[in-house]
Amino acid sequence: MEVENVLLYACDALRWDALPETIAEEGVTFKTVAQSTWSPPCFATLSTGLYPEHHGVLKFNHELADGVETVYDIDGLDGAYYNKHPNDRLADVFGVPQDRSIADLDEPFFYVERDLITHAPYNEVDSTDAGAYLERVGSDWDRLRKDYYDGVEKSRDLFEKRLTALRERGALENTLVIFTADHGESLGEFGDVGHGNPTCPEIAYVPTVFIHPSLSATDFSVDPTSEIIEQIDIIETALSAIGHDQFRTDGVDISSRPRDGEVGYNYVLVDKKGVSLYESRSSWDYGGGHVFLSNSKTSRLAYFLYRQLHSNHCHSIRDSWRQILSLYVRDSYSFENPAHSWEDARAFVDAKDESFAELDPRETTLSDDTEEQLRDMGYLT
């Protein structure tokens, strides 16, 4: 495959099992382990190819760690990040404008688009007020799921427009198109809604579709029917396809060699004023995963009470508080049918943790407008 450009289209909160069939049929689809469960670390990974503990963006008021480059900084590439909603904190993190269209780009380019239609309030193209939406809907899971999947269909249509834009400028044949997500979404599983925590398969797994006329499953060294990839692998593979192998990532070019092992890694940190409210490290293979909580149980219980009483999600999750509580009081739990054992998972996440140098995240002050938008979207800031 010879390409010059990359279009990486990321639907915010698109879960693995919500991938539209029409998009899956356009390329090669991989079950993917998101590197975290909310947007700041995940989009930073999709812009650097690094694990969160390497790039340093663990929440919205974090900046990239010293010396970390993004795909928008590569010499010889026109790098762009796009999100139509105002006050996107992530555009500030990357230091790039967020309003450039595909028509504005010079080839070769690396274009990342964040689509929020699949983020609460689901299916509302121009709104980010998740709190008002969740208060209206409450725990009407049928309504939530309908709105969510209606939003997925709108995102599919918008993605098709991006392909049309590439076709019209004559760049489609020269572009590797990647359809993916930053993280998934809970839609009533375990009585919860949204993402961030508690860590579970519905949030940890996302789809990734590599699209190009010359691509087939035989062009990859990973079996899409039985093996996972990670978000770090997406970036390494994309950069290798356009000849930028010298850009350092934590991932593997899955078009040239197998991944190092059968599992993927996910890290989540929620804190307030230096107090860790929820912290998990987890390992996932194609069949399931193991989650390990590392902060104090007292802090987790305090955070659980906040979510039940004061968060934007409280109207949706109060009815199932016992079910949700069970995911905060235990120090570890397993989901579905992982092929690797609890003991192997423990050793894997411990080794990952030890491999990261101690990180002192660079924090910045958010504007009042940005804080208000993030609060509307349901994030604790």
JOGIVEN-V612135 format. One record per pair of residues at least 12 apart in sequence whose C-alpha atoms are under 10 Angstrom apart, sorted by the first residue. I is the first residue (numbers start at 0). J is the second residue. If there is no record, write none. Layout:
i j
I J
I J
//
This chain:
i j
0 172
0 173
0 174
0 175
0 211
0 212
0 213
0 214
0 218
0 240
0 241
0 254
1 172
1 173
1 174
1 175
1 211
1 213
1 240
1 241
1 242
2 107
2 170
2 171
2 172
2 173
2 174
2 175
2 211
2 237
2 240
2 241
2 242
3 76
3 106
3 107
3 108
3 109
3 170
3 172
3 173
3 174
3 175
3 238
3 240
3 241
3 242
4 76
4 77
4 78
4 105
4 106
4 107
4 108
4 109
4 110
4 170
4 171
4 172
4 173
4 174
4 175
4 176
4 237
4 238
4 240
4 241
5 76
5 78
5 106
5 107
5 108
5 109
5 110
5 111
5 171
5 173
5 174
5 175
5 176
5 177
5 234
5 237
5 238
5 240
5 241
6 79
6 101
6 108
6 109
6 110
6 111
6 112
6 161
6 162
6 165
6 171
6 174
6 175
6 176
6 177
6 178
6 210
6 237
7 45
7 46
7 80
7 109
7 110
7 111
7 112
7 113
7 175
7 176
7 177
7 178
7 179
7 180
7 207
7 208
7 209
7 233
7 234
7 237
8 81
8 110
8 111
8 112
8 113
8 114
8 158
8 161
8 176
8 177
8 178
8 179
8 180
8 181
8 207
8 208
9 42
9 45
9 111
9 112
9 113
9 114
9 115
9 154
9 158
9 177
9 178
9 179
9 180
9 181
9 182
9 206
9 207
10 112
10 113
10 114
10 115
10 116
10 117
10 118
10 151
10 154
10 155
10 158
10 178
10 179
10 180
10 181
10 182
10 183
10 205
10 206
11 37
11 38
11 41
11 42
11 112
11 113
11 114
11 115
11 116
11 117
11 118
11 119
11 154
11 179
11 180
11 181
11 182
11 183
11 184
12 36
12 37
12 38
12 114
12 115
12 116
12 117
12 118
12 119
12 147
12 151
12 179
12 180
12 181
12 182
12 183
12 184
12 185
12 193
12 194
12 201
12 202
12 205
13 114
13 115
13 116
13 117
13 118
13 147
13 148
13 150
13 151
13 154
13 179
13 180
13 181
13 182
13 183
13 184
13 185
13 201
13 202
13 204
13 205
13 206
14 31
14 117
14 151
14 179
14 180
14 181
14 182
14 183
14 184
14 185
14 186
14 200
14 201
14 202
14 203
14 204
14 205
14 206
15 29
15 30
15 31
15 32
15 179
15 180
15 182
15 183
15 184
15 200
15 201
15 202
15 203
15 204
15 205
15 206
15 207
16 30
16 183
16 201
16 204
16 205
16 206
17 147
17 148
17 151
17 152
17 183
17 184
17 201
17 205
17 206
18 148
18 151
18 152
18 155
18 178
18 179
18 180
18 205
18 206
18 207
18 208
19 148
19 151
19 152
19 154
19 155
19 206
20 155
21 155
22 155
22 158
22 159
22 178
22 208
22 209
22 210
23 178
23 206
23 207
23 208
23 209
23 210
24 208
24 210
25 208
25 209
25 210
25 211
25 212
25 214
26 176
26 177
26 178
26 207
26 208
26 209
26 210
26 211
26 212
26 213
26 214
26 215
26 216
27 177
27 207
27 208
27 209
27 210
27 211
27 214
27 215
27 216
27 217
27 218
27 219
27 223
28 177
28 178
28 179
28 206
28 207
28 208
28 209
28 210
28 215
28 216
28 222
28 223
28 224
29 179
29 205
29 206
29 207
29 208
29 209
29 216
29 221
29 222
29 223
29 224
29 225
29 226
29 227
29 228
29 229
29 285
30 179
30 204
30 205
30 206
30 207
30 208
30 223
30 224
30 225
30 226
30 227
30 228
30 229
30 284
30 285
31 179
31 180
31 182
31 203
31 204
31 205
31 206
31 207
31 208
31 223
31 226
31 227
31 228
31 229
31 230
31 231
31 232
31 233
31 263
31 283
31 284
31 285
32 181
32 182
32 183
32 200
32 202
32 203
32 204
32 205
32 206
32 207
32 227
32 228
32 229
32 230
32 231
32 262
32 263
32 264
32 265
32 282
32 283
32 284
32 285
33 45
33 180
33 181
33 182
33 183
33 202
33 203
33 204
33 205
33 206
33 228
33 229
33 230
33 231
33 263
33 264
33 265
33 266
33 283
34 49
34 50
34 51
34 52
34 181
34 182
34 203
34 204
34 229
34 230
34 231
34 263
34 264
34 265
34 266
34 267
34 280
34 281
35 50
35 51
35 57
35 181
35 182
35 183
35 194
35 195
35 196
35 198
35 202
35 203
35 204
35 230
35 264
35 265
35 266
35 267
35 268
35 279
35 280
35 281
36 181
36 182
36 183
36 184
36 193
36 194
36 195
36 196
36 197
36 198
36 199
36 201
36 202
36 203
36 204
36 265
36 266
36 267
36 268
37 57
37 58
37 59
37 181
37 182
37 183
37 184
37 193
37 194
37 195
37 196
37 202
37 203
37 267
37 268
37 378
38 56
38 57
38 58
38 59
38 89
38 113
38 180
38 181
38 182
38 194
38 195
39 51
39 55
39 56
39 57
39 58
39 59
39 60
39 61
39 62
39 88
39 89
39 92
39 181
40 52
40 54
40 55
40 56
40 57
40 58
40 59
40 61
40 63
40 89
40 181
40 182
40 266
40 267
40 268
41 56
41 57
41 58
41 180
41 181
41 182
41 230
41 231
41 265
41 266
42 56
42 89
42 93
42 111
42 113
42 180
42 181
42 182
42 230
43 55
43 56
43 57
43 62
43 63
43 69
43 89
43 92
43 93
43 181
44 56
44 69
44 181
44 230
44 231
44 233
44 234
44 248
44 249
45 69
45 70
45 111
45 179
45 180
45 181
45 230
45 231
45 232
45 233
45 234
45 235
46 68
46 69
46 70
46 71
46 72
46 78
46 80
46 93
46 109
46 110
46 111
46 230
46 231
46 234
47 63
47 67
47 68
47 69
47 70
47 71
47 72
47 93
47 230
47 231
47 234
47 235
47 246
47 247
47 248
47 249
48 68
48 69
48 70
48 229
48 230
48 231
48 232
48 233
48 234
48 235
48 236
48 238
48 246
48 247
48 248
48 249
48 250
48 251
49 67
49 68
49 69
49 230
49 231
49 232
49 234
49 235
49 247
49 248
49 249
49 250
50 229
50 230
50 231
50 248
50 249
50 250
50 264
50 265
50 266
50 351
50 355
51 63
51 265
51 266
51 267
51 355
51 358
52 64
52 266
52 351
52 352
52 354
52 355
52 356
52 357
52 358
52 359
52 360
53 67
53 248
53 249
53 354
53 355
53 356
53 357
53 358
54 66
54 67
54 68
54 69
54 358
54 360
55 67
55 358
55 359
55 360
55 361
55 362
56 89
56 92
56 360
56 361
56 362
57 266
57 267
57 268
57 269
57 270
57 360
57 361
57 362
58 89
58 267
58 268
58 269
58 270
58 360
58 362
58 378
58 379
58 380
59 87
59 88
59 89
59 91
59 92
59 362
59 363
59 364
59 365
59 369
59 370
59 373
59 378
59 379
59 380
60 88
60 89
60 91
60 92
60 360
60 361
60 362
60 363
60 364
60 365
60 366
60 370
60 380
61 88
61 89
61 92
61 360
61 361
61 362
61 363
61 364
61 365
62 89
62 91
62 92
62 93
62 94
62 360
62 361
62 362
62 363
63 92
63 93
63 360
63 361
63 362
64 358
64 359
64 360
64 361
64 362
65 360
65 361
67 247
68 93
68 246
68 247
68 248
69 93
69 94
69 246
69 247
69 248
70 93
70 108
70 109
70 110
70 111
70 234
70 238
70 243
70 246
71 93
71 94
71 95
71 108
71 109
71 110
71 111
72 93
72 94
72 95
72 109
73 108
73 109
73 243
73 246
74 243
75 106
75 107
75 108
75 243
76 104
76 105
76 106
76 107
76 108
76 109
76 110
76 241
76 243
77 103
77 104
77 105
77 106
77 107
77 108
77 109
77 110
78 95
78 104
78 105
78 106
78 107
78 108
78 109
78 110
78 111
79 93
79 95
79 96
79 97
79 98
79 99
79 100
79 101
79 103
79 104
79 108
79 109
79 110
79 111
79 112
80 93
80 94
80 95
80 96
80 97
80 98
80 99
80 100
80 109
80 110
80 111
80 112
80 113
81 95
81 96
81 97
81 98
81 99
81 100
81 101
81 110
81 111
81 112
81 113
81 114
82 96
82 97
82 98
82 99
82 100
82 111
82 112
82 113
82 114
82 115
83 97
83 98
83 99
83 100
83 112
83 113
83 114
83 115
83 124
83 125
84 97
84 98
84 113
84 114
84 115
84 124
84 125
84 126
84 127
85 97
85 98
85 125
85 127
85 368
85 369
85 372
86 366
86 367
86 368
86 369
86 370
86 371
86 372
86 373
87 113
87 368
87 369
87 372
87 373
88 365
88 366
88 369
88 370
88 372
88 373
89 113
92 363
97 111
97 112
97 113
98 112
99 112
100 112
100 161
100 164
101 161
101 162
101 164
101 165
101 168
101 170
102 164
102 165
102 167
102 168
106 170
106 173
106 174
107 170
107 173
107 174
107 241
108 174
108 241
109 174
109 175
109 237
109 238
109 241
110 176
111 177
112 158
112 161
112 178
113 179
113 180
113 181
114 154
114 157
114 158
114 180
115 127
115 150
115 154
116 147
116 149
116 150
116 151
116 152
116 153
116 154
116 155
116 157
117 146
117 147
117 148
117 149
117 150
117 151
117 152
117 153
117 154
117 180
117 183
117 184
118 147
118 150
118 151
118 183
118 184
118 193
118 194
118 376
119 131
119 132
119 133
119 143
119 146
119 147
119 150
119 184
119 192
119 193
119 194
119 375
119 376
119 377
120 132
120 133
120 143
120 146
120 147
120 150
120 375
120 376
120 377
121 133
121 143
121 144
121 145
121 146
121 147
121 148
121 149
121 150
121 151
122 145
122 146
122 147
122 148
122 149
122 150
122 151
122 152
122 153
122 154
123 146
123 147
123 149
123 150
123 153
124 150
124 153
124 154
126 375
126 376
127 372
127 373
127 374
127 375
127 376
127 377
128 311
128 371
128 372
128 373
128 374
128 375
128 376
128 377
129 193
129 311
129 312
129 372
129 373
129 374
129 375
129 376
129 377
129 378
130 310
130 311
130 312
130 313
130 314
130 374
130 375
130 376
130 377
130 378
131 311
131 312
131 375
131 376
131 377
132 311
132 312
132 375
132 376
133 192
133 193
133 311
133 312
133 313
133 314
133 315
133 316
133 377
134 311
134 312
134 313
134 314
134 315
135 314
135 315
136 314
136 315
137 192
137 312
137 313
137 314
137 315
137 316
137 317
137 318
138 186
138 187
138 190
138 191
138 192
138 312
138 313
138 314
138 315
138 316
138 317
138 318
138 319
139 187
139 315
140 186
140 187
140 188
140 190
140 191
140 192
140 315
141 186
141 187
143 186
143 187
143 192
143 315
144 185
144 186
144 187
147 184
147 186
155 178
158 178
161 176
162 174
162 176
171 211
171 212
172 211
172 212
172 213
173 211
173 212
173 241
174 210
174 211
174 212
174 240
174 241
175 209
175 210
175 211
175 212
175 214
175 237
175 238
175 240
175 241
176 208
176 209
176 210
176 211
176 237
177 207
177 208
177 209
177 210
177 211
177 233
177 234
177 237
178 206
178 207
178 208
178 209
178 210
179 205
179 206
179 207
179 208
179 209
179 230
179 233
180 204
180 205
180 206
180 207
180 230
181 202
181 203
181 204
181 205
181 206
181 230
182 194
182 195
182 201
182 202
182 203
182 204
182 205
182 206
182 230
183 195
183 199
183 200
183 201
183 202
183 203
183 204
183 205
183 206
184 196
184 199
184 200
184 201
184 202
184 203
184 204
184 205
185 197
185 198
185 199
185 200
185 201
185 202
185 203
186 201
186 202
187 315
187 316
187 319
188 200
188 201
188 322
188 323
189 316
189 319
189 320
189 321
189 322
189 323
189 324
189 325
189 326
190 315
190 316
190 317
190 318
190 319
190 320
190 321
190 322
190 323
190 324
191 312
191 313
191 315
191 316
191 317
191 318
191 319
191 320
191 322
191 323
192 312
192 313
192 315
192 316
193 312
193 315
193 377
194 377
194 378
195 267
195 268
195 269
195 277
195 377
195 378
196 267
196 268
196 269
196 277
196 278
196 279
196 326
196 327
197 267
197 277
197 278
197 279
197 290
197 292
197 303
197 323
197 324
197 326
197 327
198 265
198 266
198 267
198 277
198 278
198 279
198 280
198 281
198 289
198 290
198 291
198 292
198 326
198 327
198 332
198 334
199 281
199 287
199 288
199 289
199 290
199 326
199 332
199 333
199 334
199 335
200 283
200 286
200 287
200 288
200 289
200 333
200 334
200 335
203 263
203 264
203 265
203 266
203 281
203 282
203 283
203 287
203 288
204 227
204 228
204 229
204 265
204 283
204 284
204 285
204 287
205 229
205 230
206 227
206 228
207 228
207 229
207 230
207 233
208 233
209 233
209 236
209 237
216 254
217 254
218 253
218 254
218 255
219 236
219 252
219 253
219 254
219 255
219 256
219 257
220 252
220 253
220 254
220 255
220 256
220 257
220 258
221 252
221 253
221 254
221 255
221 256
221 257
221 258
221 261
222 253
222 257
223 285
224 285
225 261
225 284
225 285
225 286
226 257
226 258
226 260
226 261
226 262
226 284
226 285
226 286
227 258
227 260
227 261
227 262
227 263
227 283
227 284
227 285
227 286
228 250
228 251
228 253
228 257
228 258
228 261
228 262
228 263
228 264
228 283
228 284
228 285
229 249
229 250
229 251
229 258
229 262
229 263
229 264
229 265
229 283
230 249
230 250
230 251
230 263
230 264
231 248
231 249
231 250
231 251
231 252
231 263
232 248
232 249
232 250
232 251
232 252
232 253
232 254
232 258
233 250
233 251
233 252
233 253
234 246
234 248
234 249
234 250
234 251
234 252
235 247
235 248
235 249
235 250
235 251
235 252
235 253
235 254
236 250
236 251
236 252
236 253
236 254
236 255
237 252
237 253
237 254
238 252
239 251
239 252
239 253
239 254
239 255
240 252
240 254
260 284
261 282
261 283
261 284
261 285
261 338
261 339
262 281
262 282
262 283
262 284
262 285
262 287
262 288
262 337
262 338
262 339
262 344
262 347
263 281
263 282
263 283
263 284
263 285
263 288
263 347
263 348
264 280
264 281
264 282
264 283
264 284
264 288
264 344
264 347
264 348
264 351
265 279
265 280
265 281
265 282
265 283
265 290
265 348
266 278
266 279
266 280
266 281
266 282
266 290
266 291
266 348
266 352
267 279
267 280
267 281
267 292
268 280
268 293
268 294
269 299
269 302
269 378
269 379
269 380
270 298
270 302
270 379
270 380
271 302
271 379
271 380
272 380
274 294
274 295
274 298
275 293
275 294
275 295
275 298
275 299
275 302
276 294
276 295
276 296
276 297
276 298
276 299
276 300
276 301
276 302
276 303
277 292
277 293
277 294
277 295
277 296
277 298
277 299
277 300
277 301
277 302
277 303
277 327
278 291
278 292
278 293
278 294
278 295
278 298
278 299
279 291
279 292
279 293
279 294
279 330
279 331
279 348
280 292
280 293
280 331
280 344
280 345
280 347
280 348
280 349
280 351
280 352
281 331
281 332
281 333
281 344
281 345
281 347
281 348
281 349
282 333
282 337
282 339
282 341
282 343
282 344
282 345
282 346
282 347
282 348
283 333
283 334
283 337
283 338
283 339
283 344
284 336
284 337
284 338
284 339
285 335
285 336
285 337
285 338
285 339
286 334
286 335
286 336
286 337
286 338
286 339
287 333
287 334
287 335
287 336
287 337
287 338
287 339
288 332
288 333
288 334
288 335
288 336
288 337
288 338
288 339
288 340
288 341
288 344
289 331
289 332
289 333
289 334
289 335
289 336
289 337
289 339
289 340
289 341
289 342
289 343
289 344
289 345
289 348
290 330
290 331
290 332
290 333
290 334
290 341
290 344
290 345
290 348
291 329
291 330
291 331
291 332
291 333
291 341
291 344
291 345
291 348
291 349
292 326
292 327
292 328
292 329
292 330
292 331
292 332
293 330
293 331
294 330
295 328
295 330
296 327
296 328
296 329
296 330
297 327
297 328
298 327
299 324
299 326
299 327
299 328
299 329
300 324
300 327
300 328
301 327
302 327
303 320
303 323
303 324
303 326
303 327
303 328
304 320
304 324
306 320
306 379
307 319
307 320
307 323
307 324
310 374
310 377
310 378
310 379
311 374
311 375
311 376
311 377
311 378
311 379
312 377
312 378
331 345
365 380
//
